[in-house]
């Protein structure tokens, strides 16, 4: 599952780089969240549930306008939720 999560995070980074009509602040928040997740993947004390919740909350603003990005973020959040705390 970890390699799937790493792949999904790479896809998220690619999607964030290719979107030009998303608010810069939203992009920055998502990039920061993805970086935090990547930095803690090997840690045993990761609160993956709270990371998943944070990602889901940040997609609310652009669900309609960016469905592919929303699905990618949702995929990462689902994987984090399945990992447990």
C-alpha positions in Angstrom: 0.0 0.0 0.0 2.9 2.4 0.7 4.1 2.3 -2.9 0.5 3.0 -4.1 0.4 6.0 -1.8 3.8 7.2 -3.0 2.5 6.9 -6.6 -0.7 8.8 -5.8 1.4 11.6 -4.2 3.5 11.8 -7.3 0.3 12.1 -9.4 -0.9 14.8 -7.0 2.3 16.8 -7.5 2.0 16.4 -11.3 -1.7 17.5 -11.2 -0.8 20.5 -9.0 1.9 21.6 -11.4 -0.4 21.4 -14.5 -3.3 23.4 -13.1 -3.2 27.1 -13.9 -6.6 28.3 -12.8 -6.6 27.2 -9.2 -6.0 29.7 -6.5 -2.3 29.9 -5.6 -3.0 29.7 -1.9 -5.0 26.5 -2.4 -2.2 25.0 -4.5 0.4 25.9 -1.8 -1.7 24.3 0.9 -2.1 21.1 -1.1 1.6 21.0 -1.9 2.4 21.5 1.8 0.0 18.7 2.8 1.6 16.4 0.3 5.1 17.3 1.4 4.1 16.6 5.1 2.7 13.2 4.1 5.8 12.3 2.2 8.0 13.4 5.0 6.2 11.2 7.5 5.6 8.0 5.4 8.3 6.1 7.2 7.4 7.3 10.7 5.6 5.0 13.0 3.7 7.7 14.8 2.0 9.3 11.9 -1.6 10.3 12.4 -2.8 9.3 9.0 -6.4 9.9 9.8 -5.9 13.5 10.5 -3.8 13.9 7.4 -6.5 12.3 5.4 -9.1 14.6 6.9 -7.0 17.7 6.2 -6.7 16.7 2.5 -10.4 16.1 2.1 -11.2 19.5 3.7 -8.9 21.3 1.3 -10.6 19.9 -1.8 -14.0 21.3 -0.9 -13.3 24.6 -2.6 -12.5 23.2 -6.0 -14.5 19.9 -6.3 -16.6 21.2 -9.2 -13.9 23.0 -11.2 -11.1 20.4 -10.9 -12.6 16.9 -10.7 -9.4 15.0 -11.6 -7.5 16.8 -8.9 -10.3 16.1 -6.5 -10.2 12.4 -7.3 -6.4 12.3 -6.9 -6.5 14.0 -3.5 -9.4 11.7 -2.5 -7.4 8.6 -3.5 -4.5 9.8 -1.3 -6.8 10.5 1.6 -8.5 7.1 1.3 -5.1 5.4 1.4 -4.1 7.3 4.4 -7.4 6.4 6.1 -6.8 2.8 5.4 -3.4 2.9 7.0 -4.9 3.8 10.4 -3.2 6.0 12.9 
